[in-house]
């Protein structure tokens, strides 16, 4: 989870130009003013680039806070590994 969180933090830095260390597993959109509806789209693009993934609309809707982002990303990475095996 820590490796995933670190990449998520870097995605926040890329998307919003903020210090990645200010983003924690407990962070929510209320903690990051740039993380509004348009910011969510920019963040999703940054996450897709960082992890080499493509998110479905339902997954994007689930990503309500950093903890959920980490969960969704890890779940997709696990499924991708299963498909490659």
PDB file of N, CA, C and O in Angstrom:
ATOM      1  N   UNK A   1       0.821  -1.198   0.000  1.00  0.00           N
ATOM      2  CA  UNK A   1       0.000   0.000   0.000  1.00  0.00           C
ATOM      3  C   UNK A   1       0.863   1.259   0.000  1.00  0.00           C
ATOM      4  O   UNK A   1       0.491   2.263  -0.608  1.00  0.00           O
ATOM      5  N   UNK A   2       2.014   1.215   0.677  1.00  0.00           N
ATOM      6  CA  UNK A   2       2.862   2.406   0.762  1.00  0.00           C
ATOM      7  C   UNK A   2       3.397   2.820  -0.604  1.00  0.00           C
ATOM      8  O   UNK A   2       3.470   4.012  -0.903  1.00  0.00           O
ATOM      9  N   UNK A   3       3.775   1.843  -1.442  1.00  0.00           N
ATOM     10  CA  UNK A   3       4.245   2.177  -2.782  1.00  0.00           C
ATOM     11  C   UNK A   3       3.129   2.809  -3.596  1.00  0.00           C
ATOM     12  O   UNK A   3       3.350   3.776  -4.324  1.00  0.00           O
ATOM     13  N   UNK A   4       1.935   2.259  -3.469  1.00  0.00           N
ATOM     14  CA  UNK A   4       0.784   2.811  -4.189  1.00  0.00           C
ATOM     15  C   UNK A   4       0.489   4.212  -3.689  1.00  0.00           C
ATOM     16  O   UNK A   4       0.259   5.118  -4.490  1.00  0.00           O
ATOM     17  N   UNK A   5       0.493   4.403  -2.385  1.00  0.00           N
ATOM     18  CA  UNK A   5       0.235   5.729  -1.823  1.00  0.00           C
ATOM     19  C   UNK A   5       1.268   6.737  -2.323  1.00  0.00           C
ATOM     20  O   UNK A   5       0.909   7.866  -2.656  1.00  0.00           O
ATOM     21  N   UNK A   6       2.524   6.355  -2.382  1.00  0.00           N
ATOM     22  CA  UNK A   6       3.569   7.265  -2.860  1.00  0.00           C
ATOM     23  C   UNK A   6       3.308   7.693  -4.303  1.00  0.00           C
ATOM     24  O   UNK A   6       3.495   8.860  -4.649  1.00  0.00           O
ATOM     25  N   UNK A   7       2.877   6.756  -5.142  1.00  0.00           N
ATOM     26  CA  UNK A   7       2.571   7.102  -6.537  1.00  0.00           C
ATOM     27  C   UNK A   7       1.314   7.970  -6.613  1.00  0.00           C
ATOM     28  O   UNK A   7       1.230   8.873  -7.444  1.00  0.00           O
ATOM     29  N   UNK A   8       0.350   7.698  -5.755  1.00  0.00           N
ATOM     30  CA  UNK A   8      -0.860   8.534  -5.712  1.00  0.00           C
ATOM     31  C   UNK A   8      -0.482   9.954  -5.290  1.00  0.00           C
ATOM     32  O   UNK A   8      -0.971  10.929  -5.861  1.00  0.00           O
ATOM     33  N   UNK A   9       0.381  10.063  -4.297  1.00  0.00           N
ATOM     34  CA  UNK A   9       0.833  11.379  -3.850  1.00  0.00           C
ATOM     35  C   UNK A   9       1.514  12.129  -4.992  1.00  0.00           C
ATOM     36  O   UNK A   9       1.282  13.325  -5.171  1.00  0.00           O
ATOM     37  N   UNK A  10       2.346  11.443  -5.758  1.00  0.00           N
ATOM     38  CA  UNK A  10       3.007  12.066  -6.907  1.00  0.00           C
ATOM     39  C   UNK A  10       1.987  12.476  -7.967  1.00  0.00           C
ATOM     40  O   UNK A  10       2.174  13.480  -8.655  1.00  0.00           O
ATOM     41  N   UNK A  11       0.921  11.710  -8.098  1.00  0.00           N
ATOM     42  CA  UNK A  11      -0.131  12.065  -9.050  1.00  0.00           C
ATOM     43  C   UNK A  11      -0.837  13.350  -8.624  1.00  0.00           C
ATOM     44  O   UNK A  11      -1.205  14.170  -9.465  1.00  0.00           O
ATOM     45  N   UNK A  12      -1.024  13.520  -7.317  1.00  0.00           N
ATOM     46  CA  UNK A  12      -1.605  14.765  -6.810  1.00  0.00           C
ATOM     47  C   UNK A  12      -0.666  15.936  -7.110  1.00  0.00           C
ATOM     48  O   UNK A  12      -1.111  17.016  -7.497  1.00  0.00           O
ATOM     49  N   UNK A  13       0.629  15.710  -6.928  1.00  0.00           N
ATOM     50  CA  UNK A  13       1.607  16.752  -7.224  1.00  0.00           C
ATOM     51  C   UNK A  13       1.536  17.138  -8.702  1.00  0.00           C
ATOM     52  O   UNK A  13       1.535  18.320  -9.047  1.00  0.00           O
ATOM     53  N   UNK A  14       1.477  16.123  -9.565  1.00  0.00           N
ATOM     54  CA  UNK A  14       1.416  16.362 -10.999  1.00  0.00           C
ATOM     55  C   UNK A  14       0.119  17.071 -11.398  1.00  0.00           C
ATOM     56  O   UNK A  14       0.131  17.988 -12.219  1.00  0.00           O
ATOM     57  N   UNK A  15      -0.978  16.644 -10.817  1.00  0.00           N
ATOM     58  CA  UNK A  15      -2.287  17.202 -11.181  1.00  0.00           C
ATOM     59  C   UNK A  15      -2.502  18.605 -10.635  1.00  0.00           C
ATOM     60  O   UNK A  15      -3.063  19.460 -11.319  1.00  0.00           O
ATOM     61  N   UNK A  16      -2.056  18.846  -9.401  1.00  0.00           N
ATOM     62  CA  UNK A  16      -2.407  20.093  -8.722  1.00  0.00           C
ATOM     63  C   UNK A  16      -1.223  20.968  -8.335  1.00  0.00           C
ATOM     64  O   UNK A  16      -1.414  22.078  -7.837  1.00  0.00           O
ATOM     65  N   UNK A  17      -0.006  20.487  -8.557  1.00  0.00           N
ATOM     66  CA  UNK A  17       1.168  21.274  -8.204  1.00  0.00           C
ATOM     67  C   UNK A  17       1.330  21.490  -6.711  1.00  0.00           C
ATOM     68  O   UNK A  17       1.827  22.526  -6.270  1.00  0.00           O
ATOM     69  N   UNK A  18       0.902  20.494  -5.934  1.00  0.00           N
ATOM     70  CA  UNK A  18       1.007  20.609  -4.477  1.00  0.00           C
ATOM     71  C   UNK A  18       2.095  19.679  -3.962  1.00  0.00           C
ATOM     72  O   UNK A  18       2.490  18.733  -4.643  1.00  0.00           O
ATOM     73  N   UNK A  19       2.572  19.954  -2.758  1.00  0.00           N
ATOM     74  CA  UNK A  19       3.571  19.110  -2.117  1.00  0.00           C
ATOM     75  C   UNK A  19       2.955  17.725  -1.876  1.00  0.00           C
ATOM     76  O   UNK A  19       1.952  17.620  -1.171  1.00  0.00           O
ATOM     77  N   UNK A  20       3.533  16.667  -2.446  1.00  0.00           N
ATOM     78  CA  UNK A  20       2.944  15.339  -2.285  1.00  0.00           C
ATOM     79  C   UNK A  20       2.874  14.882  -0.835  1.00  0.00           C
ATOM     80  O   UNK A  20       2.029  14.056  -0.488  1.00  0.00           O
ATOM     81  N   UNK A  21       3.755  15.410   0.023  1.00  0.00           N
ATOM     82  CA  UNK A  21       3.747  15.006   1.434  1.00  0.00           C
ATOM     83  C   UNK A  21       2.528  15.551   2.182  1.00  0.00           C
ATOM     84  O   UNK A  21       2.236  15.104   3.291  1.00  0.00           O
ATOM     85  N   UNK A  22       1.818  16.508   1.589  1.00  0.00           N
ATOM     86  CA  UNK A  22       0.604  17.029   2.232  1.00  0.00           C
ATOM     87  C   UNK A  22      -0.590  16.109   1.999  1.00  0.00           C
ATOM     88  O   UNK A  22      -1.635  16.262   2.631  1.00  0.00           O
ATOM     89  N   UNK A  23      -0.426  15.153   1.088  1.00  0.00           N
ATOM     90  CA  UNK A  23      -1.495  14.204   0.776  1.00  0.00           C
ATOM     91  C   UNK A  23      -1.273  12.952   1.612  1.00  0.00           C
ATOM     92  O   UNK A  23      -0.224  12.314   1.520  1.00  0.00           O
ATOM     93  N   UNK A  24      -2.267  12.602   2.430  1.00  0.00           N
ATOM     94  CA  UNK A  24      -2.175  11.409   3.263  1.00  0.00           C
ATOM     95  C   UNK A  24      -3.295  10.445   2.895  1.00  0.00           C
ATOM     96  O   UNK A  24      -4.187  10.777   2.115  1.00  0.00           O
ATOM     97  N   UNK A  25      -3.233   9.256   3.464  1.00  0.00           N
ATOM     98  CA  UNK A  25      -4.271   8.254   3.218  1.00  0.00           C
ATOM     99  C   UNK A  25      -5.633   8.753   3.691  1.00  0.00           C
ATOM    100  O   UNK A  25      -6.665   8.274   3.220  1.00  0.00           O
ATOM    101  N   UNK A  26      -5.645   9.704   4.610  1.00  0.00           N
ATOM    102  CA  UNK A  26      -6.888  10.251   5.153  1.00  0.00           C
ATOM    103  C   UNK A  26      -7.389  11.486   4.405  1.00  0.00           C
ATOM    104  O   UNK A  26      -8.457  12.004   4.730  1.00  0.00           O
ATOM    105  N   UNK A  27      -6.640  11.966   3.409  1.00  0.00           N
ATOM    106  CA  UNK A  27      -7.025  13.187   2.685  1.00  0.00           C
ATOM    107  C   UNK A  27      -8.330  13.008   1.916  1.00  0.00           C
ATOM    108  O   UNK A  27      -8.614  11.944   1.365  1.00  0.00           O
ATOM    109  N   UNK A  28      -9.108  14.081   1.900  1.00  0.00           N
ATOM    110  CA  UNK A  28     -10.378  14.117   1.167  1.00  0.00           C
ATOM    111  C   UNK A  28     -10.377  15.372   0.296  1.00  0.00           C
ATOM    112  O   UNK A  28      -9.506  16.228   0.450  1.00  0.00           O
ATOM    113  N   UNK A  29     -11.332  15.488  -0.604  1.00  0.00           N
ATOM    114  CA  UNK A  29     -11.412  16.713  -1.403  1.00  0.00           C
ATOM    115  C   UNK A  29     -11.534  17.982  -0.541  1.00  0.00           C
ATOM    116  O   UNK A  29     -11.109  19.054  -0.970  1.00  0.00           O
ATOM    117  N   UNK A  30     -12.093  17.877   0.631  1.00  0.00           N
ATOM    118  CA  UNK A  30     -12.218  19.039   1.515  1.00  0.00           C
ATOM    119  C   UNK A  30     -10.851  19.550   1.967  1.00  0.00           C
ATOM    120  O   UNK A  30     -10.712  20.718   2.329  1.00  0.00           O
ATOM    121  N   UNK A  31      -9.846  18.678   1.947  1.00  0.00           N
ATOM    122  CA  UNK A  31      -8.494  19.039   2.370  1.00  0.00           C
ATOM    123  C   UNK A  31      -7.667  19.665   1.247  1.00  0.00           C
ATOM    124  O   UNK A  31      -6.649  20.308   1.505  1.00  0.00           O
ATOM    125  N   UNK A  32      -8.105  19.476   0.010  1.00  0.00           N
ATOM    126  CA  UNK A  32      -7.329  19.908  -1.160  1.00  0.00           C
ATOM    127  C   UNK A  32      -8.249  20.745  -2.053  1.00  0.00           C
ATOM    128  O   UNK A  32      -9.022  20.196  -2.838  1.00  0.00           O
ATOM    129  N   UNK A  33      -8.165  22.070  -1.934  1.00  0.00           N
ATOM    130  CA  UNK A  33      -9.093  22.947  -2.666  1.00  0.00           C
ATOM    131  C   UNK A  33      -9.137  22.702  -4.177  1.00  0.00           C
ATOM    132  O   UNK A  33     -10.186  22.870  -4.798  1.00  0.00           O
ATOM    133  N   UNK A  34      -8.022  22.310  -4.765  1.00  0.00           N
ATOM    134  CA  UNK A  34      -7.980  22.078  -6.215  1.00  0.00           C
ATOM    135  C   UNK A  34      -8.758  20.826  -6.633  1.00  0.00           C
ATOM    136  O   UNK A  34      -9.075  20.650  -7.810  1.00  0.00           O
ATOM    137  N   UNK A  35      -9.059  19.967  -5.673  1.00  0.00           N
ATOM    138  CA  UNK A  35      -9.713  18.692  -5.971  1.00  0.00           C
ATOM    139  C   UNK A  35     -11.228  18.875  -6.027  1.00  0.00           C
ATOM    140  O   UNK A  35     -11.963  18.403  -5.159  1.00  0.00           O
ATOM    141  N   UNK A  36     -11.672  19.570  -7.069  1.00  0.00           N
ATOM    142  CA  UNK A  36     -13.097  19.738  -7.316  1.00  0.00           C
ATOM    143  C   UNK A  36     -13.477  18.806  -8.468  1.00  0.00           C
ATOM    144  O   UNK A  36     -12.709  17.907  -8.808  1.00  0.00           O
ATOM    145  N   UNK A  37     -14.641  19.007  -9.067  1.00  0.00           N
ATOM    146  CA  UNK A  37     -15.076  18.075 -10.117  1.00  0.00           C
ATOM    147  C   UNK A  37     -14.146  18.091 -11.326  1.00  0.00           C
ATOM    148  O   UNK A  37     -13.839  17.033 -11.874  1.00  0.00           O
ATOM    149  N   UNK A  38     -13.696  19.257 -11.748  1.00  0.00           N
ATOM    150  CA  UNK A  38     -12.743  19.312 -12.864  1.00  0.00           C
ATOM    151  C   UNK A  38     -11.377  18.793 -12.430  1.00  0.00           C
ATOM    152  O   UNK A  38     -10.695  18.112 -13.195  1.00  0.00           O
ATOM    153  N   UNK A  39     -10.985  19.111 -11.220  1.00  0.00           N
ATOM    154  CA  UNK A  39      -9.726  18.619 -10.691  1.00  0.00           C
ATOM    155  C   UNK A  39      -9.703  17.099 -10.627  1.00  0.00           C
ATOM    156  O   UNK A  39      -8.655  16.481 -10.810  1.00  0.00           O
ATOM    157  N   UNK A  40     -10.852  16.503 -10.367  1.00  0.00           N
ATOM    158  CA  UNK A  40     -10.944  15.039 -10.295  1.00  0.00           C
ATOM    159  C   UNK A  40     -10.603  14.417 -11.649  1.00  0.00           C
ATOM    160  O   UNK A  40      -9.966  13.366 -11.716  1.00  0.00           O
ATOM    161  N   UNK A  41     -11.029  15.071 -12.716  1.00  0.00           N
ATOM    162  CA  UNK A  41     -10.726  14.590 -14.066  1.00  0.00           C
ATOM    163  C   UNK A  41      -9.222  14.681 -14.326  1.00  0.00           C
ATOM    164  O   UNK A  41      -8.624  13.751 -14.868  1.00  0.00           O
ATOM    165  N   UNK A  42      -8.617  15.799 -13.940  1.00  0.00           N
ATOM    166  CA  UNK A  42      -7.168  15.978 -14.107  1.00  0.00           C
ATOM    167  C   UNK A  42      -6.416  14.946 -13.263  1.00  0.00           C
ATOM    168  O   UNK A  42      -5.438  14.355 -13.722  1.00  0.00           O
ATOM    169  N   UNK A  43      -6.875  14.736 -12.041  1.00  0.00           N
ATOM    170  CA  UNK A  43      -6.254  13.746 -11.163  1.00  0.00           C
ATOM    171  C   UNK A  43      -6.371  12.347 -11.759  1.00  0.00           C
ATOM    172  O   UNK A  43      -5.407  11.581 -11.737  1.00  0.00           O
ATOM    173  N   UNK A  44      -7.537  12.011 -12.287  1.00  0.00           N
ATOM    174  CA  UNK A  44      -7.732  10.686 -12.890  1.00  0.00           C
ATOM    175  C   UNK A  44      -6.750  10.469 -14.035  1.00  0.00           C
ATOM    176  O   UNK A  44      -6.185   9.384 -14.169  1.00  0.00           O
ATOM    177  N   UNK A  45      -6.545  11.475 -14.849  1.00  0.00           N
ATOM    178  CA  UNK A  45      -5.598  11.372 -15.955  1.00  0.00           C
ATOM    179  C   UNK A  45      -4.178  11.157 -15.431  1.00  0.00           C
ATOM    180  O   UNK A  45      -3.423  10.349 -15.970  1.00  0.00           O
ATOM    181  N   UNK A  46      -3.831  11.878 -14.391  1.00  0.00           N
ATOM    182  CA  UNK A  46      -2.512  11.731 -13.772  1.00  0.00           C
ATOM    183  C   UNK A  46      -2.332  10.326 -13.194  1.00  0.00           C
ATOM    184  O   UNK A  46      -1.267   9.726 -13.335  1.00  0.00           O
ATOM    185  N   UNK A  47      -3.368   9.808 -12.548  1.00  0.00           N
ATOM    186  CA  UNK A  47      -3.315   8.456 -11.991  1.00  0.00           C
ATOM    187  C   UNK A  47      -3.188   7.409 -13.096  1.00  0.00           C
ATOM    188  O   UNK A  47      -2.418   6.458 -12.968  1.00  0.00           O
ATOM    189  N   UNK A  48      -3.938   7.584 -14.174  1.00  0.00           N
ATOM    190  CA  UNK A  48      -3.852   6.643 -15.291  1.00  0.00           C
ATOM    191  C   UNK A  48      -2.440   6.602 -15.865  1.00  0.00           C
ATOM    192  O   UNK A  48      -1.923   5.530 -16.179  1.00  0.00           O
ATOM    193  N   UNK A  49      -1.826   7.761 -16.000  1.00  0.00           N
ATOM    194  CA  UNK A  49      -0.451   7.818 -16.513  1.00  0.00           C
ATOM    195  C   UNK A  49       0.532   7.171 -15.539  1.00  0.00           C
ATOM    196  O   UNK A  49       1.415   6.420 -15.952  1.00  0.00           O
ATOM    197  N   UNK A  50       0.381   7.458 -14.266  1.00  0.00           N
ATOM    198  CA  UNK A  50       1.309   6.955 -13.256  1.00  0.00           C
ATOM    199  C   UNK A  50       1.269   5.427 -13.140  1.00  0.00           C
ATOM    200  O   UNK A  50       2.300   4.785 -12.942  1.00  0.00           O
ATOM    201  N   UNK A  51       0.079   4.861 -13.264  1.00  0.00           N
ATOM    202  CA  UNK A  51      -0.075   3.424 -13.040  1.00  0.00           C
ATOM    203  C   UNK A  51      -0.272   2.616 -14.325  1.00  0.00           C
ATOM    204  O   UNK A  51      -0.309   1.386 -14.275  1.00  0.00           O
ATOM    205  N   UNK A  52      -0.397   3.279 -15.460  1.00  0.00           N
ATOM    206  CA  UNK A  52      -0.634   2.561 -16.708  1.00  0.00           C
ATOM    207  C   UNK A  52      -1.985   1.882 -16.740  1.00  0.00           C
ATOM    208  O   UNK A  52      -2.131   0.785 -17.279  1.00  0.00           O
ATOM    209  N   UNK A  53      -2.972   2.545 -16.158  1.00  0.00           N
ATOM    210  CA  UNK A  53      -4.321   1.988 -16.065  1.00  0.00           C
ATOM    211  C   UNK A  53      -5.320   2.880 -16.788  1.00  0.00           C
ATOM    212  O   UNK A  53      -5.028   4.030 -17.116  1.00  0.00           O
ATOM    213  N   UNK A  54      -6.495   2.331 -17.027  1.00  0.00           N
ATOM    214  CA  UNK A  54      -7.632   3.101 -17.522  1.00  0.00           C
ATOM    215  C   UNK A  54      -8.780   2.840 -16.565  1.00  0.00           C
ATOM    216  O   UNK A  54      -9.096   1.690 -16.264  1.00  0.00           O
ATOM    217  N   UNK A  55      -9.399   3.903 -16.090  1.00  0.00           N
ATOM    218  CA  UNK A  55     -10.488   3.767 -15.132  1.00  0.00           C
ATOM    219  C   UNK A  55     -11.841   3.865 -15.806  1.00  0.00           C
ATOM    220  O   UNK A  55     -12.041   4.665 -16.720  1.00  0.00           O
ATOM    221  N   UNK A  56     -12.766   3.042 -15.343  1.00  0.00           N
ATOM    222  CA  UNK A  56     -14.153   3.112 -15.781  1.00  0.00           C
ATOM    223  C   UNK A  56     -14.848   4.233 -14.998  1.00  0.00           C
ATOM    224  O   UNK A  56     -14.380   4.633 -13.932  1.00  0.00           O
ATOM    225  N   UNK A  57     -15.945   4.725 -15.524  1.00  0.00           N
ATOM    226  CA  UNK A  57     -16.684   5.807 -14.864  1.00  0.00           C
ATOM    227  C   UNK A  57     -17.063   5.414 -13.442  1.00  0.00           C
ATOM    228  O   UNK A  57     -16.961   6.228 -12.524  1.00  0.00           O
ATOM    229  N   UNK A  58     -17.502   4.167 -13.255  1.00  0.00           N
ATOM    230  CA  UNK A  58     -17.905   3.704 -11.924  1.00  0.00           C
ATOM    231  C   UNK A  58     -16.733   3.776 -10.943  1.00  0.00           C
ATOM    232  O   UNK A  58     -16.908   4.140  -9.780  1.00  0.00           O
ATOM    233  N   UNK A  59     -15.552   3.430 -11.416  1.00  0.00           N
ATOM    234  CA  UNK A  59     -14.373   3.477 -10.555  1.00  0.00           C
ATOM    235  C   UNK A  59     -14.032   4.921 -10.183  1.00  0.00           C
ATOM    236  O   UNK A  59     -13.682   5.214  -9.040  1.00  0.00           O
ATOM    237  N   UNK A  60     -14.139   5.807 -11.156  1.00  0.00           N
ATOM    238  CA  UNK A  60     -13.878   7.220 -10.883  1.00  0.00           C
ATOM    239  C   UNK A  60     -14.855   7.770  -9.854  1.00  0.00           C
ATOM    240  O   UNK A  60     -14.487   8.594  -9.017  1.00  0.00           O
ATOM    241  N   UNK A  61     -16.091   7.317  -9.917  1.00  0.00           N
ATOM    242  CA  UNK A  61     -17.109   7.768  -8.965  1.00  0.00           C
ATOM    243  C   UNK A  61     -16.807   7.249  -7.558  1.00  0.00           C
ATOM    244  O   UNK A  61     -17.142   7.906  -6.572  1.00  0.00           O
ATOM    245  N   UNK A  62     -16.181   6.080  -7.459  1.00  0.00           N
ATOM    246  CA  UNK A  62     -15.822   5.500  -6.160  1.00  0.00           C
ATOM    247  C   UNK A  62     -14.692   6.263  -5.476  1.00  0.00           C
ATOM    248  O   UNK A  62     -14.576   6.235  -4.251  1.00  0.00           O
ATOM    249  N   UNK A  63     -13.873   6.932  -6.248  1.00  0.00           N
ATOM    250  CA  UNK A  63     -12.666   7.580  -5.736  1.00  0.00           C
ATOM    251  C   UNK A  63     -13.001   8.874  -4.992  1.00  0.00           C
ATOM    252  O   UNK A  63     -12.708   9.972  -5.465  1.00  0.00           O
ATOM    253  N   UNK A  64     -13.615   8.722  -3.828  1.00  0.00           N
ATOM    254  CA  UNK A  64     -14.096   9.867  -3.064  1.00  0.00           C
ATOM    255  C   UNK A  64     -13.052  10.442  -2.111  1.00  0.00           C
ATOM    256  O   UNK A  64     -13.208  11.560  -1.620  1.00  0.00           O
ATOM    257  N   UNK A  65     -11.993   9.688  -1.849  1.00  0.00           N
ATOM    258  CA  UNK A  65     -10.915  10.151  -0.969  1.00  0.00           C
ATOM    259  C   UNK A  65      -9.656   9.362  -1.313  1.00  0.00           C
ATOM    260  O   UNK A  65      -9.705   8.437  -2.124  1.00  0.00           O
ATOM    261  N   UNK A  66      -8.549   9.716  -0.711  1.00  0.00           N
ATOM    262  CA  UNK A  66      -7.279   9.073  -1.055  1.00  0.00           C
ATOM    263  C   UNK A  66      -7.305   7.586  -0.708  1.00  0.00           C
ATOM    264  O   UNK A  66      -6.801   6.765  -1.475  1.00  0.00           O
ATOM    265  N   UNK A  67      -7.876   7.237   0.419  1.00  0.00           N
ATOM    266  CA  UNK A  67      -7.939   5.823   0.801  1.00  0.00           C
ATOM    267  C   UNK A  67      -8.652   5.004  -0.263  1.00  0.00           C
ATOM    268  O   UNK A  67      -8.199   3.916  -0.622  1.00  0.00           O
ATOM    269  N   UNK A  68      -9.761   5.520  -0.767  1.00  0.00           N
ATOM    270  CA  UNK A  68     -10.524   4.797  -1.789  1.00  0.00           C
ATOM    271  C   UNK A  68      -9.757   4.759  -3.111  1.00  0.00           C
ATOM    272  O   UNK A  68      -9.826   3.766  -3.836  1.00  0.00           O
ATOM    273  N   UNK A  69      -9.027   5.831  -3.431  1.00  0.00           N
ATOM    274  CA  UNK A  69      -8.209   5.826  -4.646  1.00  0.00           C
ATOM    275  C   UNK A  69      -7.192   4.694  -4.570  1.00  0.00           C
ATOM    276  O   UNK A  69      -7.032   3.933  -5.524  1.00  0.00           O
ATOM    277  N   UNK A  70      -6.507   4.583  -3.437  1.00  0.00           N
ATOM    278  CA  UNK A  70      -5.510   3.524  -3.255  1.00  0.00           C
ATOM    279  C   UNK A  70      -6.168   2.157  -3.405  1.00  0.00           C
ATOM    280  O   UNK A  70      -5.607   1.273  -4.053  1.00  0.00           O
ATOM    281  N   UNK A  71      -7.339   1.970  -2.821  1.00  0.00           N
ATOM    282  CA  UNK A  71      -8.042   0.684  -2.910  1.00  0.00           C
ATOM    283  C   UNK A  71      -8.405   0.345  -4.349  1.00  0.00           C
ATOM    284  O   UNK A  71      -8.204  -0.786  -4.791  1.00  0.00           O
ATOM    285  N   UNK A  72      -8.940   1.318  -5.081  1.00  0.00           N
ATOM    286  CA  UNK A  72      -9.347   1.079  -6.472  1.00  0.00           C
ATOM    287  C   UNK A  72      -8.123   0.765  -7.335  1.00  0.00           C
ATOM    288  O   UNK A  72      -8.152  -0.162  -8.144  1.00  0.00           O
ATOM    289  N   UNK A  73      -7.051   1.536  -7.162  1.00  0.00           N
ATOM    290  CA  UNK A  73      -5.828   1.310  -7.941  1.00  0.00           C
ATOM    291  C   UNK A  73      -5.260  -0.077  -7.644  1.00  0.00           C
ATOM    292  O   UNK A  73      -4.929  -0.820  -8.568  1.00  0.00           O
ATOM    293  N   UNK A  74      -5.146  -0.429  -6.377  1.00  0.00           N
ATOM    294  CA  UNK A  74      -4.589  -1.741  -6.025  1.00  0.00           C
ATOM    295  C   UNK A  74      -5.453  -2.874  -6.552  1.00  0.00           C
ATOM    296  O   UNK A  74      -4.927  -3.898  -6.987  1.00  0.00           O
ATOM    297  N   UNK A  75      -6.748  -2.712  -6.521  1.00  0.00           N
ATOM    298  CA  UNK A  75      -7.652  -3.726  -7.049  1.00  0.00           C
ATOM    299  C   UNK A  75      -7.446  -3.899  -8.557  1.00  0.00           C
ATOM    300  O   UNK A  75      -7.399  -5.021  -9.059  1.00  0.00           O
ATOM    301  N   UNK A  76      -7.327  -2.786  -9.265  1.00  0.00           N
ATOM    302  CA  UNK A  76      -7.103  -2.866 -10.715  1.00  0.00           C
ATOM    303  C   UNK A  76      -5.745  -3.484 -11.029  1.00  0.00           C
ATOM    304  O   UNK A  76      -5.625  -4.269 -11.969  1.00  0.00           O
ATOM    305  N   UNK A  77      -4.732  -3.140 -10.258  1.00  0.00           N
ATOM    306  CA  UNK A  77      -3.404  -3.706 -10.487  1.00  0.00           C
ATOM    307  C   UNK A  77      -3.418  -5.214 -10.249  1.00  0.00           C
ATOM    308  O   UNK A  77      -2.797  -5.965 -11.001  1.00  0.00           O
ATOM    309  N   UNK A  78      -4.116  -5.658  -9.214  1.00  0.00           N
ATOM    310  CA  UNK A  78      -4.214  -7.094  -8.931  1.00  0.00           C
ATOM    311  C   UNK A  78      -4.927  -7.822 -10.063  1.00  0.00           C
ATOM    312  O   UNK A  78      -4.500  -8.899 -10.478  1.00  0.00           O
ATOM    313  N   UNK A  79      -6.017  -7.234 -10.566  1.00  0.00           N
ATOM    314  CA  UNK A  79      -6.746  -7.860 -11.686  1.00  0.00           C
ATOM    315  C   UNK A  79      -5.879  -7.916 -12.929  1.00  0.00           C
ATOM    316  O   UNK A  79      -5.911  -8.902 -13.664  1.00  0.00           O
ATOM    317  N   UNK A  80      -5.100  -6.860 -13.174  1.00  0.00           N
ATOM    318  CA  UNK A  80      -4.226  -6.828 -14.337  1.00  0.00           C
ATOM    319  C   UNK A  80      -3.148  -7.915 -14.232  1.00  0.00           C
ATOM    320  O   UNK A  80      -2.796  -8.541 -15.232  1.00  0.00           O
ATOM    321  N   UNK A  81      -2.630  -8.135 -13.029  1.00  0.00           N
ATOM    322  CA  UNK A  81      -1.628  -9.181 -12.818  1.00  0.00           C
ATOM    323  C   UNK A  81      -2.227 -10.555 -13.073  1.00  0.00           C
ATOM    324  O   UNK A  81      -1.571 -11.420 -13.653  1.00  0.00           O
ATOM    325  N   UNK A  82      -3.466 -10.764 -12.648  1.00  0.00           N
ATOM    326  CA  UNK A  82      -4.132 -12.053 -12.856  1.00  0.00           C
ATOM    327  C   UNK A  82      -4.325 -12.339 -14.345  1.00  0.00           C
ATOM    328  O   UNK A  82      -4.186 -13.480 -14.787  1.00  0.00           O
ATOM    329  N   UNK A  83      -4.641 -11.317 -15.101  1.00  0.00           N
ATOM    330  CA  UNK A  83      -4.872 -11.467 -16.529  1.00  0.00           C
ATOM    331  C   UNK A  83      -3.558 -11.812 -17.242  1.00  0.00           C
ATOM    332  O   UNK A  83      -3.551 -12.597 -18.190  1.00  0.00           O
ATOM    333  N   UNK A  84      -2.450 -11.221 -16.781  1.00  0.00           N
ATOM    334  CA  UNK A  84      -1.157 -11.449 -17.424  1.00  0.00           C
ATOM    335  C   UNK A  84      -0.585 -12.820 -17.128  1.00  0.00           C
ATOM    336  O   UNK A  84       0.229 -13.324 -17.902  1.00  0.00           O
ATOM    337  N   UNK A  85      -0.993 -13.443 -16.015  1.00  0.00           N
ATOM    338  CA  UNK A  85      -0.425 -14.735 -15.612  1.00  0.00           C
ATOM    339  C   UNK A  85      -0.924 -15.848 -16.476  1.00  0.00           C
ATOM    340  O   UNK A  85      -0.545 -17.002 -16.275  1.00  0.00           O
TER     341      UNK A  85
END
